[in-house]
Amino acid sequence: MFFLPSQRSAKARRLRASVIRRSFHAFSLLEMMTVLALLLIFASFALPSYQNIVLRTREAALRERRAGTNFYLDRADDLIDGYALLR
């Protein structure tokens, strides 16, 4: 049912005005600072763990690279020794 503005009750107008006011609600400074503080606390725990994981990954990559290099150097030595035996 459609009412003209003059036919609406005062209670309906107040209700509509309160709904409009609530739809433009913004965050207060206190809420923003609380969220920021929580994010910083979480980051203070996460960052050292992340750095530790990165360090362990780099060390593992270096060990694997070194092991691969040793494998090829050993094969080269075997080939050179084999070549010397053929001569």
Helices and strands as residue ranges (DSSP letters): G 5-7, H 10-23, H 29-86
